[in-house]
Amino acid sequence: MKNKLLKSKAIAWCAMILIMAVIVMTFSLRTEWWCFADIFFAFMMVFCHLIALYLMKFNSYASRKLDTMAMVFAILAVVSLIVEYILLL
């Protein structure tokens, strides 16, 4: 079940639309330039995973590399969210 959800293009597109909606809705709340780091890493995570899904049947090696980069961006998004929370307290 988990593997099917990770390989679903519809779920990936929903995540992309959700990230873009969060960017639009929180744009005016971010006062400093470094406040965009977490949303940038989240966007790049979703984008890399979405492209990896489309490349899977053409080039599985590139797809695996993009999914690895998506995981790195996910970790960076969580770390930057924690750092922003600490800095904005």
Buried (B, 14 or more C-beta within 10 A) or exposed (E): EEEEEEEEEEBBEEBBEEBEEBBEEEEEEBEEEEBBBBBBBBBBBBBBBBBBBEBBEEEEEEBEBBBEBBEBBBEBBEEBBEEBEEEEE
